[in-house]
Every structure is written in C-alpha cells, then in structure tokens.
Amino acid sequence: MGKSMNEYIINYRKQLKQGDIQVAYEYLRKYVMALRTHFVKELGDRYSVGNVSPGYMDYTYFPFFDDDLRGRRLRFGIILNHRAMRFELWLLGQNAEVQKDYWLLLKSTKWNEGKSSMPQYSVLEAILVEEPDFDNQDALTEAILTRAINAAIEIQGYIKGIE
C-alpha cells in the first residue's frame, strides 16, 4: 500500500525546511529566463520567442517559432526536464490534432527512434544537453543555443522535404 497524503506532506515539509529545493528551483527558473533572453538577443531576427512557463517542478520551458512553423501550427520548445535534469528540444503542435498529424509524419525518423507511441506533450523530443554543468553557465547556454538551432533547422528541413 502506498503512503498516505499526510506522509507525503511530512516529507515535503522536511525538504522545504532543509532549503535546498527552493534555492535550486529558483536558480533553475532564473537560468531558463536568462536562456530565453539570450535566445531573443541571438535569434530574435529569425524566431519569435515566447514567455517562460515555469511548470510544476516537472518541465520549465519557452517556445520559439518562425513564420513557417506558425503556418504549420507548430513551434519548438526549449525544455528543462527537471526529473531527468537535462535540456531538450521539443516539437510542439498547436493542439492534439496537429500533434497527431505530425507524429504520423515523424514517428519513423531518427528523432523518434525507439518510441512506439507519441510523447505526451510533443511530436518529438531531442536531447540537447544530457548533463548540464550549471557552474559553467556561459558554455551551457552556448551549447543549448547551438544544438537547438542546428536541430531545429534539420527538423524543419525534413518537414519541408516530406510535405
């Protein structure tokens, strides 16, 4: 039998009293906001960049898209996956119908290798940085930016080639 809700709350309070979670979570949110600002500065002439969604200690992300993606009702998301503690690039559809349509087009690509069903929130998910070094923030930011743009260009090129 699982824990009672009171047991979860007791553990939650213990973790909050320790203080590490609040410090780490606040840092991660601020880092993703700074990463978004860097994207706007470096790529604002090419992509529109949306606001940061802090999530619920699961995913913190921000979207970016260009006119081509907007016309297809798609966008990319730079995702901080809290549970895996890594950065990912997701291709997102405007709604479930769009996501399903693009999943059918992209399910047999290298980006969905090994997946038999569509991801819960996206059409595809690509790992950008597996083990982020937050002590070297500048290098981390550049790695995320470079890998995200290279993957985005490749994915968009593939989509244009099959439609």
Residue, then its C-alpha position, 0 to 999 in steps of 0.5 A: m500500500g502506498k503512503s498516505m497524503n499526510e506522509y507525503i506532506i511530512n516529507y515535503r515539509k522536511q525538504l522545504k525546511q532543509g532549503d535546498i529545493q527552493v534555492a535550486y528551483e529558483y536558480l533553475r527558473k532564473y537560468v531558463m529566463a536568462l536562456r530565453t533572453h539570450f535566445v531573443k538577443e541571438l535569434g530574435d531576427r529569425y524566431s519569435v520567442g515566447n514567455v517562460s512557463p515555469g511548470y510544476m517542478d516537472y518541465t520549465y520551458f519557452p517556445f520559439f517559432d518562425d513564420d513557417l512553423r506558425g503556418r504549420r501550427l507548430r513551434f519548438g520548445i526549449i525544455l528543462n526536464h527537471r526529473a531527468m535534469r537535462f535540456e531538450l528540444w521539443l516539437l510542439g503542435q498547436n493542439a492534439e490534432v496537429q500533434k497527431d498529424y505530425w507524429l504520423l509524419l515523424k514517428s519513423t525518423k531518427w528523432n523518434e527512434g525507439k518510441s512506439s507511441m507519441p510523447q505526451y506533450s510533443v511530436l518529438e523530443a531531442i536531447l540537447v544537453e544530457e548533463p548540464d554543468f550549471d557552474n559553467q553557465d556561459a558554455l551551457t547556454e552556448a551549447i543549448l543555443t547551438r544544438a537547438i538551432n542546428a536541430a531545429i533547422e534539420i527538423q524543419g528541413y525534413i518537414k519541408g522535404i516530406e510535405 
